[in-house]
Amino acid sequence: SRPALLDVRFPHEHEYVALPDSVLIPLPELDERADELEALRGRPVVVYCHHGVRSLDGTAYLMSRGLEAVSLRGGIDLYSIQVDPSLPRY
């Protein structure tokens, strides 16, 4: 199945630029919103942030809960350079 996209940045960052169909749960809220992560169970999850640092923590958290997760290396910043230059950078 198509991977789920989990954005662990803050709402103002997500509003500025986000990957299509991504779910926003800021990194500090992952634990309290863990029930929302259950909706992603059974699908691979690509966790992303701005530069790929917060997403590593998010990926580790999801994996600790038994979800299949990988971090988007370089974050949305590198993605906007290498994959979709139409995305705004910040």
KEMARFI-615014 format. One line per 4 residues: their letters; for each residue x, y, z of N, C-alpha, C, CB. Coordinates in steps of 0.001 Angstrom, whole numbers, plus 500000, padded with zeros to 6 digits. Glycine has a CB too. Layout:
BEGIN
A) X Y Z X Y Z X Y Z X Y Z; ... .
REM end
This chain:
BEGIN
SRPA) 500840 498804 500000 500000 500000 500000 500875 501247 500000 499050 500005 501221; 500280 502327 499612 500999 503596 499546 501402 504029 500952 500133 504688 498866; 502627 504496 501132 503048 504907 502472 502210 506074 502986 504529 505290 502468; 502019 506096 504286 501402 507255 504926 502512 508276 505164 500671 506862 506278 .
LLDV) 502178 509550 505090 503149 510614 505336 502810 511284 506652 503164 511648 504174; 503761 511287 507578 503562 511908 508881 504515 513086 509028 503776 510882 510023; 503936 514269 509168 504704 515499 509348 504815 515769 510843 504038 516709 508600; 506041 515806 511376 506225 516043 512806 506695 517477 513101 507229 515041 513370 .
RFPH) 506508 518380 512121 506852 519786 512325 505705 520477 513075 507136 520496 510958; 505820 521785 513239 504781 522558 513918 503750 523064 512909 505403 523742 514691; 502550 523398 513396 501480 523819 512469 501861 524954 511526 500283 524239 513254; 502605 525970 512006 502955 527083 511113 503864 526607 509971 503651 528213 511909 .
EHEY) 504702 525615 510225 505564 525076 509169 504730 524298 508170 506670 524176 509761; 503790 523503 508683 502917 522676 507840 502047 523560 506940 502023 521760 508717; 501563 524675 507500 500732 525600 506718 501537 526235 505588 500144 526695 507627; 502813 526486 505845 503664 527132 504834 503948 526186 503673 504989 527602 505464 .
VALP) 504337 524959 503983 504625 523964 502954 504480 522578 503562 506051 524162 502357; 503827 521680 502814 503656 520302 503290 503555 519373 502095 502395 520169 504195; 503872 518120 502311 503697 517123 501262 502211 516766 501203 504584 515848 501525; 501685 516495 500000 500255 516219 499848 499808 515022 500692 499926 515966 498380 .
DSVL) 498624 515138 501255 497987 514059 502030 498766 513664 503277 497810 512846 501159; 499602 514558 503796 500333 514194 505010 499505 514514 506251 501686 514929 505067; 499759 513722 507293 499105 513898 508587 500054 514702 509467 498737 512513 509251; 499542 515749 510104 500374 516587 510961 500176 516211 512420 500053 518072 510744 .
IPLP) 501240 515713 513042 501262 515533 514502 502650 516002 514954 500970 514002 514936; 502729 517220 515519 504041 517732 515931 504746 516768 516884 503889 519102 516597; 506049 516679 516738 506856 515740 517516 506520 515735 519013 508312 516066 517334; 506407 516921 519668 506132 516894 521114 504751 516318 521464 506242 518298 521676 .
ELDE) 503868 516184 520472 502509 515698 520718 502323 514212 520384 501530 516515 519914; 503369 513563 519874 503218 512170 519433 502691 511267 520535 504543 511635 518934; 503245 511408 521737 502852 510509 522813 501389 510699 523210 503747 510721 524020; 500976 511962 523373 499594 512210 523797 498587 511929 522686 499445 513645 524267 .
RADE) 499048 511870 521449 498143 511615 520321 498404 510242 519696 498298 512713 519254; 498964 509341 520498 499344 508011 520015 498160 507256 519416 499949 507197 521149; 496940 507532 519902 495759 506857 519346 495575 507196 517870 494497 507246 520133; 495950 508408 517476 495838 508808 516071 496835 508041 515196 496067 510324 515927 .
LEAL) 497952 507629 515801 498952 506869 515050 498430 505481 514700 500257 506756 515852; 497504 504973 515507 496964 503632 515253 496316 503543 513878 495946 503255 516330; 495785 504655 513395 495163 504682 512062 496192 504388 510969 494497 506052 511805; 497468 504553 511292 498541 504334 510314 499093 502913 510378 499670 505333 510541 .
RGRP) 498688 502157 511398 499208 500804 511575 498862 499952 510359 498643 500164 512864; 499839 499119 509928 499621 498256 508780 500069 498877 507472 498182 497894 508689; 500455 500149 507515 501000 500831 506332 502404 501298 506668 500096 502040 505888; 503295 501314 505683 504588 501951 505953 504363 503451 506158 505604 501693 504781 .
VVVY) 505082 504030 507095 504945 505456 507387 506265 506155 507088 504521 505689 508867; 506198 507228 506302 507362 508074 506054 507190 509307 506932 507505 508459 504517; 508116 509469 507882 508074 510585 508822 508975 511686 508278 508521 510143 510263; 508458 512926 508257 509312 514009 507766 509197 515262 508617 508964 514337 506330 .
CHHG) 510250 516079 508512 510295 517368 509205 510993 518351 508263 511049 517262 510608; 511655 519355 508804 512297 520364 507953 513614 519852 507357 512554 521644 508759; 514528 519395 508215 515846 518959 507732 516156 517490 508006 516911 519803 508359; 515227 516758 508610 515453 515335 508822 515979 514952 510193 516386 514849 507815 .
VRSL) 515928 515890 511148 516412 515595 512492 515255 515155 513398 517125 516827 513088; 514214 515983 513485 513039 515628 514290 512403 514338 513789 512005 516765 514267; 512445 514132 512472 511811 512930 511920 512505 511656 512392 511815 512986 510395; 513808 511727 512710 514496 510550 513250 513912 510182 514612 516020 510811 513368 .
DGTA) 513645 511189 515440 513028 510935 516746 511611 510399 516567 513009 512225 517601; 510874 510978 515619 509513 510520 515352 509493 509082 514861 508843 511424 514331; 510437 508744 513985 510540 507389 513448 510835 506402 514572 511635 507312 512362; 511768 506756 515450 512106 505881 516582 510887 505665 517472 513270 506479 517408 .
YLMS) 510104 506724 517688 508910 506603 518521 507893 505649 517884 508273 507988 518747; 507627 505828 516602 506677 504950 515909 507144 503501 515948 506490 505401 514454; 508436 503283 515703 508966 501922 515716 508851 501307 517110 510431 501912 515249; 509004 502125 518149 508871 501612 519512 507443 501156 519791 509288 502680 520528 .
RGLE) 506501 501673 519023 505099 501278 519154 504723 500180 518147 504190 502500 518963; 505727 499675 517437 505480 498566 516524 504982 498963 515153 504512 497654 517127; 505113 500240 514802 504725 500677 513464 505940 500620 512550 504125 502110 513495; 505677 500427 511263 506733 500390 510258 506987 501826 509812 506345 499465 509038 .
AVSL) 508179 502365 510104 508439 503768 509816 509854 504003 509339 508171 504603 511032; 509993 504979 508453 511297 505446 507993 511283 506972 508007 511634 504893 506562; 512467 507549 508148 512605 509002 508151 512975 509471 506747 513673 509459 509187; 512371 510586 506319 512716 511193 505029 514026 511946 505211 511574 512153 504509 .
RGGI) 515116 511364 504687 516447 511951 504859 516501 513346 504244 517525 511047 504225; 516984 514308 505003 517100 515676 504515 515820 516479 504657 517515 515664 503086; 514742 515824 505073 513484 516522 505306 512853 517116 504063 513698 517595 506289; 511861 517949 504307 511142 518572 503196 512052 519562 502473 509863 519282 503701 .
DLYS) 513091 520049 503167 514014 520985 502523 514759 520314 501372 515014 521541 503546; 515361 519145 501645 516075 518422 500586 515099 517918 499519 516871 517237 501181; 513907 517499 499951 512876 517033 499015 512538 518151 498017 511593 516581 499786; 512424 519391 498535 512069 520510 497654 513184 520830 496666 511744 521750 498481 .
IQVD) 514421 520485 497020 515542 520724 496110 515629 519606 495066 516870 520828 496900; 515540 518356 495523 515797 517213 494641 514571 516687 493906 516387 516108 495433; 513379 516837 494507 512200 516184 493946 511184 517173 493388 511543 515328 494995; 510821 518176 494173 509778 519111 493753 510178 520548 494019 508474 518801 494461 .
PSLP) 510912 521150 493056 511398 522525 493242 510281 523571 493337 512315 522888 492105; 509026 523177 493065 507939 524149 493179 507565 524403 494635 506716 523666 492406; 508022 523518 495547 507711 523716 496965 508540 524847 497531 507955 522429 497764; 507913 525742 498309 508692 526819 498911 509656 526289 499968 507764 527859 499528 .
RY) 510810 526939 500082 511792 526563 501101 511806 527607 502187 513202 526399 500492; 512208 527216 503370 512315 528173 504491 513490 527823 505358 511028 528193 505336 .
REM end
